[in-house]
Amino acid sequence: MNLDTERIDETVLALLLPGLHDGQRAWKSFDWDAMGRLHEKGRISDPVGKAKSVIFTEEGLQRAQSLLQSLFAKPG
């Protein structure tokens, strides 16, 4: 199966948002490859380490909010 990793990364970014806490922190409980790609794209802090959360960049937070709305908001 050929997967669209860009779509996977955008979905993971959006799904990080519901775990937002302490300002711009989010729990890092997603696929490590996708988390690494999001870090490389400048959307989140480096997921490697003992911390159980990552920090959104400003760009990443704005994109996550937009994606969450467009992908998962119910009409009405």
C-alpha positions in Angstrom: 0.0 0.0 0.0 1.3 3.4 -1.0 0.5 6.0 1.8 0.4 9.7 1.4 2.7 10.7 4.2 1.9 14.4 3.8 -1.8 13.7 4.6 -0.7 11.5 7.5 1.5 14.3 8.9 -1.3 16.9 8.6 -3.7 14.6 10.3 -1.3 13.9 13.2 -0.7 17.6 13.5 -4.4 18.2 13.8 -4.9 15.4 16.3 -2.1 16.8 18.5 -4.4 19.8 19.2 -6.9 18.1 21.5 -4.0 17.2 23.8 -2.9 20.8 24.1 -2.0 21.9 27.6 0.2 24.4 29.4 0.1 27.0 26.5 1.5 25.3 23.5 2.4 21.8 24.8 0.8 18.6 23.4 1.2 15.0 24.4 3.4 13.1 21.9 1.7 9.8 21.6 1.7 9.4 17.8 3.8 7.5 15.2 7.5 8.4 15.7 8.2 8.8 11.9 5.3 11.3 11.5 6.4 13.2 14.7 10.0 13.4 13.3 8.7 14.7 10.0 6.6 17.4 11.8 9.7 18.4 13.7 11.7 18.6 10.5 8.9 20.8 9.0 9.2 23.2 11.9 5.7 22.5 13.2 6.7 21.0 16.6 9.7 20.8 19.0 12.0 17.8 18.8 9.9 14.7 20.0 13.0 12.8 21.0 13.7 12.9 24.8 12.2 12.0 28.1 9.4 14.6 28.0 6.0 13.2 27.3 4.9 16.2 25.3 6.1 18.4 22.4 5.7 22.2 21.9 3.9 23.6 18.9 5.7 26.3 16.9 3.5 29.3 16.1 3.1 28.1 12.5 2.4 24.6 13.7 -0.3 25.7 16.2 -2.1 27.8 13.5 -2.0 25.0 11.0 -3.2 22.4 13.6 -6.2 24.7 14.4 -7.1 25.1 10.8 -6.7 21.3 10.1 -8.8 20.3 13.1 -11.6 22.6 11.9 -11.5 21.4 8.3 -11.0 17.7 9.0 -13.1 17.1 12.0 -15.7 19.8 12.7 -19.3 18.8 12.4 -21.5 21.1 10.2 -24.0 23.3 11.8 
